Amino acid sequence: MNASGNLTGRRGITASPVFWGLAFFAVMAVIAGLQIAGVIGASGSLALMLVAGPAMIVPMMRSANRLARESGCGSPAVRRFNTRMGVSSAGYVVALGLGIWCWQQFHPGTVVTVALALAVVVPIFGMIWATARYLHEETDEYLRQRAAIASLYGLGAVLALGSLWGFLETFRLVPHVPGWAVVPVWAIGMGIGQFRMSAGKR
């Protein structure tokens, strides 16, 4: 990335965590599309998700750490945060894939279904804990402020897109979106916030 903040330079766009984040969601969308179209079954979709998800999260976390270092916004607390978020995100992908697959294949009773839902939520608690823990561990006030602003980006994305989609759904212009979609929207919003601040600093 050059001084103007453009996605150019020594490593190019692939060095950006935004690239890996968008690539991750694009790959997940393609897998879902293949399953909906009947090209692959539930088992094939799960296998692809379990391989592609964590495999893309790792370089995304590494690029986030590299961007933090190169923009002068790295710290031990930042690296721990990125690692915790990476582990929680990978756990979320795995739990979500396994939970949906088990529900579709075995049609369990209410108690087991609730347990599957809780298992998917546990990694989300991990993401929330990682964010709160970072704000507690970070000793640099500037970096702590950046994290708080990035969290507001995520919250703003959830509130704005959720409200917009809700009204469009009320007016029967768009299909229903499940509530768990707020987590990816929140994560994308946080990522965009961090990236914009890093790009602006450079």
C-alpha positions in Angstrom: 0.0 0.0 0.0 1.4 3.4 -0.9 1.3 6.6 1.0 -2.1 7.6 -0.5 -3.8 4.5 0.9 -4.3 2.8 -2.4 -4.2 -1.0 -2.5 -0.9 -1.1 -4.3 2.7 -1.7 -3.4 5.0 -4.5 -2.6 2.5 -7.2 -1.8 -0.5 -5.8 -3.6 -4.2 -6.3 -2.7 -3.6 -9.8 -1.5 -1.8 -8.4 1.5 -5.0 -6.8 2.8 -7.2 -8.5 5.4 -10.1 -6.9 3.6 -9.2 -9.0 0.5 -9.1 -12.2 2.6 -12.3 -11.3 4.4 -14.2 -10.7 1.1 -12.7 -13.8 -0.4 -13.9 -15.8 2.6 -17.5 -14.7 2.2 -17.3 -15.1 -1.6 -16.2 -18.7 -1.2 -18.9 -19.4 1.4 -21.5 -17.9 -1.0 -20.2 -20.1 -3.8 -20.4 -23.2 -1.7 -24.0 -22.3 -0.6 -24.9 -21.6 -4.2 -23.6 -25.0 -5.3 -25.6 -26.8 -2.7 -28.8 -24.8 -3.5 -28.3 -25.6 -7.2 -28.0 -29.3 -6.4 -24.4 -29.6 -7.7 -23.1 -30.8 -4.3 -24.9 -32.4 -1.4 -25.0 -31.4 2.2 -22.0 -33.6 3.0 -19.9 -32.1 0.2 -20.9 -28.6 1.2 -19.9 -29.2 4.8 -16.5 -30.7 3.7 -15.7 -27.7 1.5 -16.8 -25.3 4.2 -14.7 -27.0 6.9 -11.6 -26.9 4.6 -12.0 -23.5 2.9 -13.2 -21.6 6.0 -10.3 -22.1 8.4 -7.8 -22.2 5.5 -8.8 -18.6 4.5 -9.1 -17.3 8.1 -5.4 -18.0 8.8 -4.0 -15.8 6.0 -6.6 -13.1 6.9 -5.3 -13.0 10.5 -1.7 -13.0 9.3 -2.4 -10.1 7.0 -4.2 -8.2 9.8 -1.1 -8.6 12.0 1.2 -7.5 9.1 -1.0 -4.5 8.4 -0.9 -3.5 12.0 2.9 -3.7 12.1 3.4 -1.8 8.9 1.0 1.0 9.9 2.7 1.4 13.3 -0.4 0.1 15.1 0.9 -3.3 16.3 1.3 -4.3 19.8 1.3 -7.7 21.8 -2.3 -7.1 22.7 -3.2 -6.6 19.0 -1.5 -9.9 18.1 -3.3 -11.7 20.9 -6.6 -10.2 19.8 -6.1 -11.2 16.1 -5.2 -14.7 17.2 -8.2 -15.0 19.5 -10.5 -13.7 16.8 -9.0 -16.1 14.3 -9.6 -19.1 16.5 -13.1 -18.0 17.4 -13.9 -17.3 13.7 -12.7 -20.7 12.6 -14.6 -22.3 15.5 -17.7 -20.5 14.3 -17.4 -21.7 10.8 -16.8 -25.3 12.0 -19.7 -25.2 14.5 -22.1 -23.6 12.1 -21.3 -26.2 9.3 -21.5 -29.2 11.7 -24.6 -27.8 13.4 -26.6 -27.3 10.1 -25.4 -30.7 8.8 -26.4 -32.6 11.9 -29.8 -30.8 11.9 -30.5 -31.6 8.2 -29.2 -35.2 8.3 -30.5 -36.5 11.7 -33.5 -34.2 12.4 -32.8 -34.3 16.2 -35.3 -33.5 18.9 -35.7 -30.2 20.6 -33.1 -30.7 23.3 -30.4 -31.7 20.9 -31.3 -28.9 18.5 -31.0 -26.4 21.2 -27.6 -27.9 22.1 -26.5 -27.5 18.5 -27.6 -23.9 18.4 -25.7 -23.2 21.7 -22.6 -24.9 20.3 -22.6 -22.4 17.3 -23.1 -19.5 19.7 -20.1 -20.4 21.9 -17.5 -19.1 19.3 -19.5 -15.9 19.0 -19.1 -15.4 22.8 -15.4 -16.0 22.1 -15.3 -13.1 19.6 -17.1 -10.8 22.1 -14.7 -11.9 24.9 -11.7 -11.3 22.6 -12.8 -7.8 21.9 -13.5 -7.0 25.5 -10.2 -8.6 26.6 -8.3 -6.6 24.1 -9.8 -3.3 25.4 -8.7 -4.4 28.9 -5.2 -5.5 27.9 -4.2 -2.7 25.5 -2.1 -0.1 27.3 -1.8 2.2 24.3 -4.7 4.7 24.4 -4.5 5.4 20.7 -4.8 1.8 19.8 -7.6 1.3 22.3 -9.5 4.2 20.7 -9.0 2.6 17.3 -10.5 -0.6 18.5 -13.5 1.2 20.0 -14.1 3.1 16.8 -13.8 -0.2 14.8 -16.4 -1.7 17.1 -18.7 1.2 16.4 -18.2 0.6 12.6 -19.4 -3.0 13.2 -22.3 -1.9 15.4 -23.3 0.8 12.8 -23.3 -1.7 10.0 -25.5 -4.1 12.0 -28.0 -1.3 12.9 -28.1 0.4 9.5 -28.2 -2.8 7.3 -30.5 -4.6 9.8 -33.0 -1.7 9.9 -32.9 -1.2 6.1 -33.4 -5.0 5.4 -36.1 -5.1 8.0 -38.1 -2.4 6.4 -37.6 -3.9 2.9 -38.7 -7.2 4.3 -41.8 -5.6 5.9 -42.6 -4.2 2.5 -42.1 -7.7 1.0 -39.4 -6.5 -1.3 -36.7 -8.9 -0.1 -36.6 -12.4 1.5 -36.1 -13.0 5.2 -32.6 -13.2 6.5 -31.9 -15.2 9.6 -30.8 -13.4 12.7 -27.4 -15.0 12.9 -26.4 -12.9 9.8 -25.6 -10.0 12.3 -22.3 -11.7 13.2 -20.8 -11.6 9.7 -22.1 -8.1 9.2 -20.6 -7.0 12.5 -17.2 -8.6 11.7 -17.1 -7.0 8.2 -18.0 -3.6 9.7 -15.2 -3.9 12.2 -12.7 -5.0 9.5 -13.7 -2.1 7.3 -13.2 0.3 10.2 -9.8 -1.0 11.0 -8.7 -1.0 7.4 -9.9 2.5 6.8 -8.1 3.8 9.8 -4.9 2.0 8.8 -5.1 3.2 5.2 -5.7 6.7 6.3 -2.8 6.6 8.7 -0.5 5.5 5.8 
